[in-house]
Amino acid sequence: MIDQFQHLGSAVLGIFERLGRGHVFLMRVLAGIPCLFMRPSLIVTQIYGVGVLSLTIIIVSGTFVGMVLGLQGYNTLVDFGATESLGAVVSLSLVRELGPVLTSLLFAGRAGSALTAEIGLMKATEQLSGMEMMAVNPLRRVVAPRFFAGVISMPLLAAIFSAVGILGGYLVVVELLGVDAGSYWSQMQDKTDFMEDVWGGIIKSIVFGVVVTWIAVFEGYDCTPTSEGVSRATTRTVVHASLATLGLDFVLTALMFSDL
């Protein structure tokens, strides 16, 4: 019994110790971001790597999610004679929830895992140690550009996801099912408020971008410098980033869109 409590206490202390190192790591990365503006090419390169190369999966996924929302919404609302509200249903679902959340999950699976694997391999092959020997801070040269690019890319990808999702819903609702196009767009514009809905989605995507990218770069930088350690760090990135996204989504929704 005593051994079990010792193992439990050791595990809990390990979690808090890792959280502490993660927050110290984040502070050091944030301190290195101002230096990036002296070398904007580093930011542009990483935005291309984590943002532009993720566009395909974002556009395809957003289109199909919007089409499914339009089809399911039509099947539900047609029984009540409220198909003219489909524009608002699709728009609010994407802008408030599905756009930021699904973009974050896809970003964690595609770009987050790539960031962890890249930094982890640089550590395993002693490239980071080589930079330190040459008086180059790897946090500023390697980690900070990737972190900043992830934070910038997430809101843009979420906006694109929501936009193509709305277009996908339009294709199904208007072109396929025959709902009036005017009612689709007018209800969407009337029911979607910029400050409450659009701005709330932007805040969510920014928070998700910070957390998911932070987890990705920290797991890569903190991993065991072996092939097995890199693979485990990549797995932890996807799992932890996905759980953090879903948990933060509830907290942010409770704060912004409810009376709690």
N, C-alpha and C positions, 0 to 999 in steps of 0.2 A: 504493500500500500504506500509506504514512504517513497519507494522508488518511482511509483507512478506519479506521485505529486511532484517529485523532483523533475521527472521528464516533462510534466505539464508546465511547471514553472520555468524550466529551461526554454521550452518552446515559446512561451509567452514573452519572456525576456528577449529571445531572439527576434521575435516579430517587432518589438518596440525598438530594439537596437538597429534593425534594418530600416525601419521608418525614420529613425533619427539620421542615419547615414544618407538616406534618400533626400531628406530635407536639406541637410548640409550641402549635398551634391547640387540640389536645385538652386540654392543661394549662390554657389560658386559659378554655376552656368549663367544665371541672370546677371551676375557681375561682369561676365565676359561679353554680354550682348552689345554694349555700347561700342566696343572695339570693332564690331563687325561692319559698322557703317563706314569705316575707313577702307574696307575691302568688300564692296557690294557684290562682286562676282561670286564670292563664296555663298551668299544668300541665294542668288539667282540659280546657281548650279543645284543647290539642294531643293529649292522650290520645284525645279524641273523634276528632280528625282522622286520626291515624295508627293508632289501635287499633280503635275502634268501627266506623269506616267500612271496615276490612279484615275484619270478621267474616264477611261474606257469602262472600267467596272462600275464607276459611279453613274455614268450615263445609261448604261444598259440596265443596271439594277433599278435606278430611279424610274425609267420608262415602264418597266414591268410592274413595279410597285404601284405607280399611278394607274395603270390599266386595271390591276386587280382591285384597287380601291373604287374605281369607277364602276366596275362590274358588280362588285359586292354591294356597293351603295345603291345601285339601281335595283338590284334584286330585293333589297330591303325596303326602299322608299316607294317603289312602284305600288306596293300594297296599300299605302296610305295616300297615294296621289300627290306625293311631294317630290317628284323627280326634278323639279326646277331648283331644288336645294342642293343638287349634287355638286355644283361648282364650289359651294361653301364647304361641303363635307370633305371633298378632296383637298381643297386648299388648306383648311385648318388642320386636317390630319397630317399633312406633309410639313407645313410650316412650323407647327407647334411641336410635333413629336417625331414622326417617322423620318423627316429629313435629317435633323441633327443626330438622332440616335442611330439610324442605320448607316449614315455616313461615317460616324465614329466607329461602329463595329467593322465596317468594310475597311476603313483606314487602318485600324489595328491589325486586321488580318493581312492586308497587303503591304502598306508602308511601314507600320510599326514593327512587324516581324523582320522586314528588310533592314531597318535601322539597327535593331538589336543584333542581327546576324553580322552586319557590316562592322559595327564597332567591336563586337565580340571577337571577330576574326582578326581585326587590327590589334586587339589585345593579345590574342593567342599567338600571333606571329611577331609579337614584341615591337610592332610599329609605334605604339603609344610610348613604350619605354624609350625607343630611339628618339622620339620627339623631345622627351624630357631631357635626355642626354645632350641634345642640341639646344637646350634652353628655350624650347617651344612648348607652350602650355597646351596640352591636348584638349583640355576643356574648352579653351577659346578657339582653337584651330579646327577641331573635329566635332565636338559635341554641341557647342553653342550654335553654329550655323544650322545644324540639323534640327535642333530644338526650335529655333526661331522660324525656320521654314515650315515645320509642322504646325505651329500655332497660326501662322498666316494662311496656310493651305486649307485647314479644316473649315473655317467659315465659308470660304469660296466654294469648296467642294459641296458643302451642305446646301448653299444657295443654288448651285447647278442641279443637285439632286432634286430639290423641291421644284425647280422650274421645269425640268424634263418630266418629272412626275405629274405635274399639272397638265402638261401637253399630252402625256400618255393617257391620263384620264379623259381629256378632251377627245382623243381619237376613239376611245371606246364609247363614251357617253353620247357624243354628238354624231360622229361619223358612222359608228356601228349600230348604236341603239336608237338613234333618231331623236334625241332630246334637243330642244331648241338651243342653238348656240348663244343667242342673246341672253337667255335666262341663265345659262351656265356661267358666262363671264360677269353678268351684272350681279348675280347673287354672290359670286366670289369677291367682287370688289366691294360690295355692300357689307358683307359679314366679316371680312378680314381687316382687322385694325392694325395699323403699322406699329404703334407703340406697344400694344398689348400682345399681339401675335407675332409679327415679323421680328420686332426687336427682341422679344423673348426667345425666339428661335436662334437669333444671332448670338445672344448671351450664352445660350446652351452650347452652341457649336464652339465658341471661344473657350469655354470652360473645358469641354471635352478635348479640344485640341491641346490645351496645356497639359491636362492629366495624362492623356494617351501618349503624347510625345515624351513627356517626362518619364513615364514608366518604360517606354521603349529604349530611350538612351541610357537610363540608369541600369536597366537589366543588362544591356550590352557592355557598359563600362564596368559593372560590378561582377560580371560572370567569372566562373572559373576558366582560366585560359587553356582549355582543352576542347576538342571537338564535341565531346559529350556535354561539357559545361555550356558551350554555345548553343547546342540544340535544346538543352533544358531552359536556358534563358529565353530563347525564342518562344518556347511553349508558354513559359510564365508570362511573357509579354502579352500574348493573345488572350490568355485566361484572365489575368489581372486587369488588363485594359477593358475587356468586355464587361467584367463584373463592376468595375469602377464606373463605366458609362451607364449601366442600368441603375446602379445605386444613386449616382448623382442625378440621373434623370428624375427619379422620384423626388429627391430633395428639392431640386430646382423647380419642378412642377408644383410642389406644395407651396413653395415660396412665391411663385409668380402668378400662378393660374388658379389659386384657391384662396379660401378665407381662413386657412389654418394659421 
